[in-house]
Amino acid sequence: LETGAGFPFAINNSTGWIVVASELDRELVDFYSFEVEAQDQGHPPMASSASVSVTVLDVNDNSPEFTQREYGARLNEDAAVGTSVLTVSAIDRDANSLITYQISSGNTRNRFSITSQSGGGLISLALPLDYKLERQYLLTIAASDGTRHDTAQVVVNVTDANTHRPVFQSSHYTVNINEDRPVGTTVVVISATDEDTGDNARITYLMEDSIPQFRIAAETGAVTTQMELDYEDQVSYTLAITAQDNGIPQKSDTTYLEILVSDVNDNAPQFLRDSYQGSVYEDVPAFTSVLQVSATDRDSGLNGRVFYTFQGGDDGDGDFIIESTSGIVRTLRRLDRENVPFYTLRAFAVDKGVPAKRTPVEIQVTVLDVNDNPPVFERDEFDIFVEENSPIGLVVARITATDPDEGTNAQIMYQIVEGNIPEVFQLDIFSGELTALADLDYETKAEYVMVVQATSAPLVSRATVHVRLRDTNDNSPQLKNFEIIFNNYITNRTGSFPGGVIGRIPAHDPDVSDSLSFSFEQGNELNLVLLDPHTGDLRLSPALDNNRPLEAVMRVSVSDGVHSASAQCTLRVTVITDEMLSNSITLRLADMSQERFLSPLLSRFLEGVAAVLGTPRHRVILFNIQPDTDVGPARILNVSLSVTGPGARFFSSEELQERLYLNRSLLAALSAQRVLPFDDNVCLREPCENYLRCVAVLRFDSSAPFLASPAVLFRPIRPVPGLRCRCPPGFTGDYCDTEIDLCYSSPCGAHGRCRSREGGYTCECHQDFTGDRCELSARGGRCTPGVCRNGGTCLNLLVGGFRCQCPPGHYEKPFCTMSTRSFPPRSFLTFRGLRQRFHFTLALTFATKERDGLLLYNGRFNEKHDFVALEIVGEQVQLTFSAGEATTTVSPFVPGGVSDGQWHRVQLH
């Protein structure tokens, strides 16, 4: 076998078998033709040859291969279904190979299909395209020979078709533009939308009609002005605007634009006249019409609506107003020609544009005169000084008035209309000269006050004339008896004695110009009172600074250099002790001042207190008067005093309070002063412990300066409220916490029954026995003072014993007692207060037909706290009580009520 290098066949040189020596590839060589030679082993070798042809048969050992790895195509979205897109081609080197094609991926929504045709794969449109949904497809195409395959990529770009027309948002637009906008102003930008893309969505705008005032930008749709606008020429324009795209075929839409020209305030109001004149009488009432102004405005609407105002102008200092709509000028108040005879006003006509335009105009108003001004005095009050004892007929002054009116309206007549009774002065009717008609005496009357009248009919005016007389020394000084009451509290503290001026001698000289001198005539030989002879100032001698009371009577004289007078001065020195203060009370007098109390009410007050207590006046020691500063504007005077009774014993504070309070009506009648309830708040909160009882007392606080009145110089001792805790009767022990039954010693004896009560006992006497301890027998005893009660007269009987003769009235025998009493309306009985603090027990029997009434009241003297009140309210018994600040009410129910006229018994415990 003759072969060359790489020949794929070999021959067995022994057997002659031809074998494949290397791999065959039909796709490279599909046919071989070679020569085979046979040679023997002889010599010479003999040979023979033959031709051999070998055809290589095909097997499927090659995959199809696309001629391109990627393909591209462009397809319009409006392409018809079945449209060929492109043909892909694959080659298989194997013989008789049948290639099939299919879309393996990327065929979104199965828009495409592929068929084998002429050895290639034809891609066609299977379903309609939509540019808005998919703009590109990336298809993977597979070529297969049944066993082997290959893939290629096909990119199909979908192009937009001019399927949509431009669309305006509205078929009609309305815009406004002010007439004063400059040329080139953008009125509005009209825009349309096209859902296509590219040129298909590129819109061009145009105006169908040529309107010279406006133009439209083809690309932006901006409508701008080309000429000045004038509202007065044309108020609106209607433009037809078309929007068309650049697709093929072109599509378009048309809208209408209405442009409304807005009026601007470019014209100011114009008055019909350059100025206005008018007149008005000065006495016309307010809001009288004077004249009317009028203006017009070429603008329209609010810009042409005119109103009138004085604001920013001149309204005659508020004397005029102008009606904003009518332009009528009116008076705002009464005018006065004498003050302002002529007005130059400045008004404005203002339109209602923004900004508003205004035009001024001058208005001249003449005020016409009427007789509306009375005469006017130079002053409202005249002060005229005249020497007393001046001769009769002397012209003391000339009083005149002026009238701003003219002519007969200015004629004035004068007369005295008040204060000249009796007739002391005369006023000339025309000249106004004031003449004295009688003797003028300063001491009789120092000043004459008259009212003079100036008349300009029918108008008048008045003035007050004070004729003041100048004093001459024609009267003697006046001096009345007076007292110096010096309350001296002795203390170890220094400085309590008044070393300075305590007051002045209460002398008076009717001649105010006189200079007085003072002296003691007698009674002051020890110089107990020191006197300044020029001023009358009084001082006390330091020798009085001791603990001895004193009363000295002196004689004082006063002289004005020509005349003199004398009077008695009584000096009373009272030593104030702590015992006085601790047994004192403070009375509260309504509507009272210190000066009025000292003169002239002090004496009546002391006599009234003494009469109520049944003690001489000199035993009532008053040591302080002081305004109550805790009651605001009310004029209440606090008066502090103590009183000594029989045996120089001081009345206790509680006894003074009770006796004066229960008899305060009598005290008010005797002293001509109204006594108020006591103010005892110092014990209000019960500060004492255990069973100790709180008693309000006064302690020394300070010595005040002397108080002066026309007849008394009074030195007060200022006390400060305090308290004292005492063990009341019937209680004992270290802490006053043990109550004693005071009936233990049988104080009522054999003729009475002892009833124990808080702080004491009460004897209930057997028949025919009486007395505090039932010690008196009406059968065998004799009359003793007080045995017959309520003013009854005791008569001794010859056979022994006595009997009581009772005064007229409902008094009960045998001792004129009274256990039952009826009451007319608005009346009551008073008793000493019940001092029970721990065991309050009370019983009473009553009968009434009244629906409401007070049965019993027991409480503090301030009528505020710590009280018990038993009442009938709505025919039922009601108990109200207070042990401090809170008040409690108890209302037991009685069927049928208690106002039935029958006897009912009430017991409190």
Secondary structure as UniProt FT lines:
FT   TURN            5..6
FT   STRAND          9..11
FT   TURN            13..15
FT   STRAND          18..20
FT   TURN            26..28
FT   STRAND          31..39
FT   STRAND          47..55
FT   STRAND          65..66
FT   STRAND          70..76
FT   TURN            77..78
FT   TURN            81..82
FT   STRAND          84..91
FT   TURN            95..96
FT   STRAND          100..105
FT   HELIX           108..110
FT   STRAND          112..117
FT   TURN            118..119
FT   STRAND          120..125
FT   TURN            131..133
FT   STRAND          136..144
FT   STRAND          149..159
FT   STRAND          167..168
FT   STRAND          172..178
FT   TURN            179..180
FT   TURN            183..184
FT   STRAND          186..189
FT   STRAND          192..193
FT   HELIX           198..200
FT   STRAND          203..207
FT   TURN            212..213
FT   STRAND          214..216
FT   TURN            218..220
FT   STRAND          222..225
FT   TURN            231..233
FT   STRAND          236..245
FT   STRAND          252..262
FT   STRAND          270..271
FT   STRAND          275..281
FT   TURN            282..283
FT   TURN            286..287
FT   STRAND          289..292
FT   STRAND          295..296
FT   HELIX           301..304
FT   STRAND          306..314
FT   TURN            316..319
FT   STRAND          320..322
FT   TURN            324..326
FT   STRAND          328..331
FT   TURN            337..339
FT   STRAND          342..351
FT   STRAND          358..368
FT   STRAND          376..377
FT   STRAND          381..387
FT   TURN            388..389
FT   TURN            392..393
FT   STRAND          395..398
FT   STRAND          401..402
FT   HELIX           407..410
FT   STRAND          413..418
FT   STRAND          425..427
FT   TURN            429..431
FT   STRAND          433..436
FT   TURN            442..444
FT   STRAND          447..456
FT   TURN            457..458
FT   STRAND          459..470
FT   STRAND          478..479
FT   STRAND          482..489
FT   TURN            494..495
FT   STRAND          503..504
FT   STRAND          507..508
FT   TURN            512..513
FT   STRAND          517..522
FT   TURN            525..526
FT   STRAND          529..531
FT   TURN            533..535
FT   STRAND          537..540
FT   HELIX           542..544
FT   STRAND          550..559
FT   STRAND          564..576
FT   HELIX           578..582
FT   STRAND          585..590
FT   HELIX           594..596
FT   HELIX           597..601
FT   HELIX           602..613
FT   HELIX           617..619
FT   STRAND          620..627
FT   TURN            629..630
FT   TURN            632..633
FT   STRAND          636..644
FT   HELIX           646..648
FT   HELIX           653..662
FT   HELIX           664..671
FT   STRAND          675..676
FT   HELIX           681..683
FT   TURN            684..685
FT   TURN            690..691
FT   STRAND          693..703
FT   STRAND          707..708
FT   STRAND          712..715
FT   STRAND          717..726
FT   TURN            729..730
FT   STRAND          731..732
FT   TURN            734..735
FT   STRAND          738..739
FT   TURN            742..745
FT   TURN            747..748
FT   HELIX           749..751
FT   STRAND          752..757
FT   TURN            758..759
FT   STRAND          760..765
FT   TURN            767..768
FT   STRAND          769..770
FT   TURN            772..773
FT   STRAND          776..777
FT   TURN            778..780
FT   TURN            785..786
FT   TURN            790..791
FT   STRAND          793..796
FT   TURN            798..799
FT   STRAND          802..805
FT   TURN            813..816
FT   TURN            825..826
FT   STRAND          842..846
FT   STRAND          853..859
FT   TURN            861..862
FT   STRAND          867..873
FT   TURN            874..875
FT   STRAND          876..882
FT   STRAND          887..890
FT   TURN            895..896
FT   STRAND          904..908
//
